[in-house]
Amino acid sequence: MSTFSQRNGYVPLPPKMVPEAITSELRNTLWNLINDAISFEEYGKLTESLWIRLYKLPADSRPRMSNSNGVFWGRSWELVRDKILKGEWYEVYDHVEFLGKCKPKLIPIFNRILESEAAAYRIIGNQVCQITDANEIEAIENSLNDVDRFAPVADHINAALALMTDRVRPDYRNSIKESISAVESAAKIVTQNPNVELGKILRYLETAGKINGALVKGFSAIYGWTSDQQGIRHAMLEEPNLNHSDAKFFLVICSAFANYLKAVELNNIE
């Protein structure tokens, strides 16, 4: 949300942030939320979890103070503050992701802050992702929220998301495979036919007037590319030339199409 000064041209509006960057304003806003959300009594348990699971340090290396009233972890919390306010940009998102998993109620607030500060990242599911378009986020989240009989669709989308957003070793090839598998899984579930082919479903949707022919051809071409001998699944080369944009495209389009298949009526498909 812009301020009076920004709307009236006295202070420039913040530019949309690029990946691998973070403003001091965003750091400060995130820290204020985190510090307000974590009570003094939680410092010990939360810093222990951070030291063990995120920092990979001995839990007993945390600085502390002791007196007759007990042990106090304020100094450890000050180190957490320094990492968020002064650490590398990716360390901030490490903390946001970690704390979102510890306290899921913070995730929608984190996302509101990231959006208002024009950050290049959002939390989807429980992972920080470089996806900023609201429609893209909605499509993926709808698939991630699948339960009961559509839980396998959510499993594939979650796997695709994790493989794409792994900051240490992203696996775009297998992320795309998982995205396509989500569509196949949705198709098999809605038709109650474990052997149904996606091509048959596309032809049915076109004949029934439920989907535009051009879209059918487009998705058929995409699916064919991932299935032929030069494609993702049967790659002749050891590693196709894939990047984050490729994986993101498939994640979004496959999430949206899987959601569509769940909503449309499919009958008499053998």
C-alpha positions, 0 to 999 in steps of 0.5 A: 500500500502506497503512502501519502508521500508516494501517491503525491510524488514526494517519495518514489514508489518502491520498484518491483523487487527482483529475485536475489534482493531484499529491501531494508523496509521489507526486512524491518516489516518482517522482523516486526511481525516475527518479533511481535508474534513470538513471545518471550516464553517461546524464545528457548524452544524456538531458538533450539529448533532454529539452531538444530534444524535451520542453522545446523549448530549444536543447541548448547552453543546458543548464548543464554543468561541464567540466574536463580529464576531460570534460564533466559534466551534473549541473547539467542533471539538477538542473533536471530534478529541480526540474521533477519535484519543484516544477513544475506537476502536468502537467509531472510526467506529461510527464516520466513519459510521456517517460521511459517512451518512452525506457526502456519497462522503467520503465512497469510500475514507474511504473504500480505507483507511480501505483496505490499512490499512488492517482493518477488516471492510468496509462500505457497503451501509452506514453501517460499517460491518465486511466483508473484502472479495472484492467478498462478498462486491461486491455481497452485494452492487449489491443487495443494489443498486437495484432500481425500480422493484427490490427495494424489494430485496434491502430492504431485504438485507439492513434489513439483514445487519442492523440486523447483524451489530447492535453492541448493539443487533445483531439479527442473526436469523432475519438477516438470514430470511431477506436474504432468503426473498431477494432470494424469492423476486427476484424469484417472481419478475423475474417470475412475479409470486407472488406464485412461489416456490424457489424449482421450480425455482431451478429445472427449472435452473437445467433442462435448464442447467443454474446451476450445479446440485450440486449447486441446491442440496446445495442451496435446502438443505440450503433453506430447513434448514431455512424452516423446523420446526427446522429451522430459520422460524419455530424454536421450540426453542426460540433462535437457536444457531446462530452467526455472521458467520452464518448471514454473510454466508447467507447474502453473498450467498443470495445476490449473488443468488438474483443477479444471478436470476435477470440476468438469463432468467426464462420462463414458471414457474408456 
